[in-house]
Amino acid sequence: MRPNIITEAGIPTRLNQWWSSIPFVTSGVVLICGVIYLLCLLIGYDSYAEICFLPSAVASHFQVYRFYTSVLFHGSLLHVLFNMLALVPLGTELERIMGSVRLLFLMFLLATTNAILHLTIAFLVAYNPLFPVPNLVNECSIGFSGVIFSMIVIETSLSGVQSRSVFGLFNVPAKWYAWILLVLFQFLASNVSLLGHLCGILSGFAYTYGLFNYLLPGPSFYSKIEGLSALSVCVRRPGFIMCTGGTTYGQLPTYSNTSAAPSALINGNFLRNISSWMPSRHTATAQEGEDPRFPGRARTLGSAGTEPTAREASAHLHARLLDNTTPSDPLTNTQHTAVNTVRAAATVAAEQVDTFDEELKKLVGMGFEKTQAEVALAAADGDPNVAIEILMSQQG
């Protein structure tokens, strides 16, 4: 029997395999944060007051650059290691679902909204007439953890899980997971920015409930970015995930757009009135109910059969192609080529759909919930092994 190469592989090989499995943007953020910390360590730079998020400096001198420098710098080795180890699984799953360019834009959006919320809340609390806390505007915050808290909320919403494990010790309802982490970190670690983490959670919920939809660009924006010649080297990288032309195996569960059903926390009539004031993106070709964050044709979970299958669509296209000929007119070589191309494409598409359905049945047979299994399989681009890893990580 041949030895199991993966089992007997050394630590460097396993680290290389682990690193190569991380998508492009997630691994890039890890590298940037790690390199910045090492450079600061080598040159002895510790003037964090110049680059941290300091509400008083932002307001008095309009130092907007602090929105982003504060995210990339870290104060200690444990700080950067903990944040990057937390980012890798979250970023990997979200990048597989969204695509690399969309995740990069999301990180930029979250860093911006977190900073704006932080600035607003800090000044409101510091100068409220009832119980002012003036020191709040002079707190210096750095680190990627605010964005990570936002990503925790978004990933929990997209995964559809009902419970989450806290450090492997006990399970909590998924909707309380981020809040419980917020409280635990305040007790377990020192010098933790409560307001920075809180604003991350608020931004994550605002995104999942569609409050940022009018800030999100359409699919053509991501297509143009991916088509830039300057980024062709990045797009060709193995870890780069395209935002368009990817898997269409099912609709992702999200609190999609402003026309969705209102939250139980907000009165329905009030939300509908507010929604009518918000600008939204509508195109003539967009499907009704389509999530602008995840565009494209897709089957809604639990509604198989409501859209044409691959065989039906290809048969319709085949029939339209043959309509251009009559029984008395033989097919030309070009038409023969077109017909054969359509048939080949139909066969491949049908095989992909059948393979996805078979793998989905296997995952359901293993005890996984159908909705979660379909989302995980879609995020894994149909790879059952990766889907199982995603499902196990959600349960564990």
Phi, psi and omega in degrees: 000137180288139179293151177284107186294320183294319181295321185269002181293148180283176181298316178301320180294317180294320177297321179295319178295319179296316182293321180291342179276351181275129181298172193297306186291318180300312179294327178295318178296319178299316180296315182298312181296320180293317180294319179299317180294318180296319178297317177299323180291319184289320182268358178075027181280125177218022180274065185292342178295342180276338186237351182286169176276107182241104185307319181295321180290321179297317183286321185278326183244004179053049180271075184293336180302337180294338176306324190249327176295325181294335181283325188272340181265149179225154188270340182206169180296316179296325180298309182289323179295314182296316181295318182288325176292330175284328182289323188303305180294322179294310181295323180298312182292317180293324180290325176294328180279315188269326191103160188290313183295319181294322178293321178298317177296322179297317178299317178298317179296317181293319178299321181291310183292325176300316181294319180295317178297317179301313181297315183294311182294321181301315181286326178295318180287322184291328186240023175286145186286342184277308182216077184290142176233081188297333182294343185295329181280353181250011177280134183258116186243135175221161176118159183272001189293332177298315177294324179297319178297321176298317181293328176299314180297315183293315180295322178297320179294316182289326183288332180075012181289153182264339181215158179225150179267134178260104180056023180073010183266317181203160180260146178227157175303140186301325183291341179259000188301309182296322180293321179293319176299321179302315181290317182297317181296330178293329180270328187271337184232151178262160179056039178264134181279101178298316183292322178298316179290321179298317179294327175298317178296316180296320178295321178298317178292323178298322178292313184292332179270009172083012182286344179258008187301324181287351176265351185270130179287163179282174182298331180296329179298312180294324179296319179295319179297314180294335181271358179294134180295330180294335181258010183298326179295320179291318182296328181280353179295143182301328183275356181283131182246122181289143177280336182240154178075014180272203183293146177235034183275066173109155181269133181287138179284114178219164167274081204300279191231185186289350177266003180286171180297140184291153177292155179292344181276349185234139178296137186297314182296320180296315181295321179296323178293317178296320182298326181291340179273337186283136175290142180221159182265122176229133176236157184292335183264356182288142178282149178294130179083006181288137178282119182295341178282336182229074186287166175118162179287138182200158176269132176290138181301133177079010180229042179299140179097351180280342178239158181300142175283174180296321180295316181296317180297316180292324178296321178296317178295320179298316180296319179295325179294319181285342178296339182283355180243160177243164179301331182277344181256113178292155179292137175282170179299321179296318179293321176301317180297318179296318179297315180296323178296317178297317180297316180296317179296321179296319180297315180296315181297318180296321179295321179296317179296315180297319179296318179298315180297322179294315179295324178296317178299322179295317180296319177296321178295336178280355176108001179278149177292141187300316182298312180294322180295320180291319178296315181296319179294324177292319179295331181271009181057037176086001180277112184294329181293316177294322179298319179296320178297319179296315181294320180292322179294327178290324181279331185275000000 
